[in-house]
Amino acid sequence: MTKQKEIRDLKVKKENKIMDSEVKNNDITKDKVKDSEVKKRIGLIQIDGKMPNLALMKLAQFHKQKGDDVKIVDLSSLNIDQWYGSKIFMGGSGYDIKQELPKEIEVLTPDYKKFNCDHSIGFTSRGCIRNCGFCIVREKEGLQHDVNMDWIKHSKVILQDNNFFASPKWKKKLQYFIDNNLKVCFNQGLDIRLMNDEKAEMLSRVRYYDRNFSRRAIYFAFDDIKMKDLFIEKIKMLSKYIKPYHIMVYFIVGFNSNSCEDMERFEIMRELGVDPFAMLFEKHKATKQLKGFCRWVNKRIYKVCKFEDYKATQIQPLASGESK
């Protein structure tokens, strides 16, 4: 009787083991089905821009963390004058000024590896204290407010802050750059109106560079001829700490100025020894003369000839009926 019971018990154990194995296998199968349903093939397309797109880098990080397969298509290096295409979805401020990344994606560190990026890109603050007519920052991001800096993972950093020195934490941030010996590109430019001796001296101790980290460069703007006296004063003060030829100054043209005012701003910058760079507003509406002026400035043709001479050889007379 005891022997029969032992045989029966062994049989029950064997059946239980088989059932457990089947349940386990079913769970694994369900997990595989679940994984295949969750995993997606994600395509990210960069159409333009000289730098990796920050929003795309954060989207890549978000989907990578979910286990999705992320592919990058970079069209920005193609020399194309006009694109045609079919789309289901496209985003960005140029498409919809109110469109922004979901908060859970916005806070992520960009996926630098996926974009073969050897430097960090991001913001230490968003928004701006100004409300310039040609700029969408105030409308899109509101007043200046600080954000975290944990996205900085490299010894080279491209800052996208729209008004860095408007932050009450500017000194702490500069000290962080100095203490960590970081190469920093102030890519969006700094507000010359906020500069003083204290800021200029501290800024001079930062390893400021251009976007390619190939030469020393720091960026400011001179967008209104009405601020010329202040601009001259601030540049002279800044030049006590930073070499003028390290300073590049953006100046918008085709917005609220005429050609005489554009040339006056250019000549002021040249006299001060800084490097001017013309930013054309609404390029598709610009005249040939205005486009020619921008080429003359930005390609440094002014170093070999006057604009009048360049204009005579490069800008053809308008044909009959052609728009100015």
C-alpha positions in Angstrom: 0.0 0.0 0.0 2.9 2.3 0.9 4.6 1.5 -2.3 1.5 2.3 -4.4 1.1 5.6 -2.6 4.8 6.5 -3.3 4.2 5.7 -7.0 1.0 7.8 -7.0 2.8 10.8 -5.4 5.6 10.6 -7.9 3.1 10.7 -10.7 1.3 13.7 -9.2 4.7 15.6 -8.8 5.6 14.8 -12.4 2.2 16.1 -13.7 2.6 19.3 -11.6 6.1 19.8 -13.0 4.8 19.5 -16.5 1.9 21.9 -15.8 4.4 24.4 -14.2 6.6 24.2 -17.3 3.6 24.8 -19.6 2.5 27.8 -17.6 6.0 29.2 -17.6 6.3 28.7 -21.4 3.0 30.4 -21.9 4.1 33.4 -19.8 7.3 33.6 -21.9 5.2 33.5 -25.1 2.9 36.2 -23.8 5.9 38.4 -22.8 7.3 38.0 -26.3 4.0 38.9 -27.9 3.8 41.9 -25.5 7.3 43.0 -26.4 6.6 42.7 -30.1 3.5 44.9 -29.6 5.3 47.5 -27.6 8.5 47.8 -29.6 8.1 50.3 -32.5 10.2 51.4 -35.4 10.8 55.1 -35.0 12.0 57.4 -37.8 13.6 60.8 -37.0 14.2 63.2 -39.9 16.5 66.2 -39.7 15.8 68.4 -42.7 17.9 71.4 -42.0 20.2 73.0 -39.5 24.0 72.9 -39.0 23.7 71.2 -35.6 21.9 68.0 -34.4 18.3 69.0 -33.6 17.8 69.0 -29.8 14.2 67.9 -29.9 15.0 65.0 -32.1 17.9 64.0 -29.7 15.5 63.9 -26.8 12.9 62.0 -28.8 15.6 59.4 -29.6 16.4 59.1 -25.9 12.7 58.7 -25.0 12.1 55.9 -27.6 15.4 54.2 -26.8 14.4 53.9 -23.2 11.2 52.2 -24.3 13.1 49.7 -26.3 12.0 51.1 -29.7 14.2 50.8 -32.8 15.2 54.4 -33.7 16.5 55.4 -37.1 18.0 58.8 -38.0 17.7 60.3 -41.5 19.8 63.4 -41.9 18.9 65.4 -45.0 20.6 68.6 -43.7 23.9 68.0 -45.5 22.2 67.7 -48.9 22.5 70.9 -51.0 18.8 71.2 -51.9 17.1 74.5 -52.8 13.5 73.3 -52.6 11.9 70.2 -51.0 8.7 68.4 -52.0 7.3 65.6 -49.9 4.4 63.8 -48.4 3.9 63.9 -44.6 1.7 62.4 -42.0 3.2 64.5 -39.2 5.8 67.2 -38.9 6.6 69.3 -35.9 8.7 72.2 -34.6 8.2 75.9 -34.1 8.4 76.6 -37.8 5.3 74.4 -38.3 3.4 75.3 -35.2 4.6 77.9 -32.7 2.6 76.4 -29.9 3.9 72.9 -30.4 6.3 71.6 -27.8 7.7 68.3 -26.5 5.7 66.5 -23.8 7.2 67.3 -20.4 8.4 63.7 -19.8 10.5 64.0 -23.0 11.6 67.6 -22.6 13.4 66.8 -19.3 15.5 63.9 -20.8 19.2 64.1 -21.6 19.6 64.1 -25.4 20.8 60.9 -27.1 24.3 62.1 -28.0 25.5 58.7 -29.0 22.8 58.1 -31.6 23.7 61.4 -33.3 27.5 60.8 -33.1 27.7 64.0 -31.1 30.9 64.7 -29.1 29.5 67.8 -27.3 26.5 68.6 -25.2 23.6 70.8 -26.5 20.9 72.4 -24.4 19.5 75.2 -22.3 20.3 76.4 -18.8 17.3 78.8 -19.1 14.3 79.3 -21.4 12.4 82.4 -22.4 13.5 86.0 -22.4 13.1 89.3 -20.7 12.9 91.0 -24.2 10.0 90.9 -26.6 11.6 91.7 -30.0 9.3 91.9 -33.0 11.3 89.6 -35.1 11.6 86.9 -32.4 9.2 84.2 -31.3 10.9 83.2 -28.0 8.8 85.4 -25.6 5.5 84.1 -27.2 6.6 80.5 -27.2 8.6 80.2 -24.0 7.5 83.2 -21.8 9.6 85.2 -19.5 13.2 84.0 -18.7 13.3 81.0 -16.2 16.1 78.7 -15.3 16.1 75.0 -16.1 18.4 72.1 -14.9 21.9 71.6 -16.3 22.2 67.8 -16.0 22.2 67.4 -19.8 25.9 68.6 -19.8 27.9 65.4 -20.3 30.9 66.5 -22.3 33.9 68.9 -22.1 32.4 70.9 -25.0 29.0 72.6 -24.6 26.7 74.5 -27.0 24.3 76.7 -25.1 21.0 77.6 -26.6 19.9 80.1 -24.0 18.1 83.0 -25.5 19.3 85.5 -22.9 21.9 83.9 -20.7 22.7 87.0 -18.6 19.1 87.6 -17.8 19.3 84.7 -15.4 19.9 85.6 -11.7 22.2 82.6 -11.7 24.5 83.8 -14.4 27.5 84.0 -12.1 27.0 80.5 -10.7 26.8 79.1 -14.2 29.9 80.9 -15.5 31.8 79.6 -12.4 30.7 76.1 -13.2 32.1 76.4 -16.8 35.3 77.9 -15.5 35.8 75.3 -12.7 35.2 72.4 -15.1 37.4 73.9 -17.8 34.5 73.5 -20.4 34.6 74.8 -23.9 31.4 76.8 -24.3 29.6 78.1 -27.4 27.0 80.8 -26.5 25.3 79.9 -29.7 22.2 82.2 -29.5 24.3 85.3 -28.6 24.5 87.4 -25.5 22.6 90.6 -24.6 25.1 93.4 -24.9 22.7 95.7 -23.0 23.2 93.6 -19.8 27.0 93.6 -19.9 29.1 95.3 -17.2 32.7 95.1 -16.0 31.9 92.2 -13.6 30.3 90.1 -16.2 32.8 90.9 -18.9 35.8 90.0 -16.7 34.2 86.7 -15.6 33.2 85.9 -19.2 36.8 86.4 -20.3 37.8 83.5 -18.1 35.4 81.1 -19.8 36.8 79.1 -22.7 34.3 80.6 -25.2 34.4 79.1 -28.8 32.5 79.0 -32.0 30.0 76.3 -32.9 32.7 74.0 -34.3 35.0 74.6 -31.4 37.7 75.5 -33.8 38.3 79.1 -32.9 37.7 81.6 -30.1 34.4 83.4 -30.6 31.7 85.0 -28.6 28.4 86.3 -30.0 26.4 89.5 -29.4 23.8 91.5 -31.5 23.2 95.0 -32.7 19.7 95.0 -34.1 18.6 98.6 -33.8 20.5 101.7 -34.9 18.8 103.6 -32.0 21.0 101.7 -29.5 24.2 102.7 -31.3 25.6 104.9 -28.5 24.9 102.1 -25.9 26.4 99.5 -28.2 29.6 101.5 -28.7 30.0 102.1 -25.0 29.4 98.4 -24.2 31.8 97.1 -26.8 34.5 99.4 -25.7 34.0 98.2 -22.1 34.0 94.6 -23.2 37.2 95.0 -25.3 39.1 95.7 -22.1 38.6 92.0 -21.2 38.0 90.2 -24.5 39.8 90.8 -27.8 37.6 92.6 -30.3 38.3 90.1 -33.1 36.9 87.3 -30.8 33.6 89.2 -30.8 31.1 88.4 -33.6 28.0 90.6 -33.8 24.8 89.6 -35.5 22.7 92.4 -37.0 19.3 91.9 -38.5 18.6 93.5 -41.9 15.3 93.7 -43.8 13.2 94.1 -40.6 12.8 97.7 -39.5 15.9 99.4 -41.0 16.8 100.9 -44.4 20.0 100.3 -46.3 21.7 103.5 -44.9 21.1 102.3 -41.3 22.3 98.8 -42.2 25.5 100.2 -43.6 25.9 102.6 -40.6 25.7 99.6 -38.2 28.2 97.7 -40.3 30.7 100.6 -40.3 30.4 101.1 -36.5 31.3 97.5 -36.0 34.2 97.6 -38.3 35.5 100.7 -36.5 35.3 98.9 -33.2 37.2 95.9 -34.6 34.5 93.3 -34.1 33.3 90.8 -36.7 29.9 91.7 -38.2 27.4 89.1 -39.5 24.2 90.1 -41.3 21.1 88.2 -40.5 18.5 88.4 -43.2 14.9 88.7 -42.1 12.3 86.9 -44.3 14.8 85.9 -47.0 12.1 85.0 -49.5 10.9 88.7 -49.4 14.3 90.3 -49.6 15.5 92.4 -52.5 18.5 91.4 -54.6 20.4 94.3 -53.2 19.7 93.2 -49.6 20.8 89.7 -50.4 23.9 91.0 -52.0 24.7 93.2 -49.0 24.5 90.1 -46.8 26.8 88.1 -49.1 29.3 91.1 -49.1 29.3 91.2 -45.3 29.2 87.5 -44.4 31.7 86.3 -47.0 34.1 89.1 -45.9 34.1 90.5 -49.4 34.3 94.0 -47.8 37.9 93.2 -47.1 38.7 93.4 -50.8 36.2 95.9 -52.2 33.6 98.4 -51.3 29.9 97.5 -51.5 29.3 99.9 -54.4 31.9 98.1 -56.5 30.6 94.7 -55.5 27.0 95.8 -56.2 27.9 96.9 -59.7 29.4 93.6 -60.7 27.1 91.2 -58.7 23.7 92.7 -58.6 22.0 92.8 -62.0 19.4 95.5 -62.9 15.8 94.3 -62.4 14.1 93.0 -65.5 10.9 94.6 -66.6 8.0 93.6 -64.3 10.4 91.9 -61.8 9.6 92.6 -58.2 12.0 94.7 -56.1 
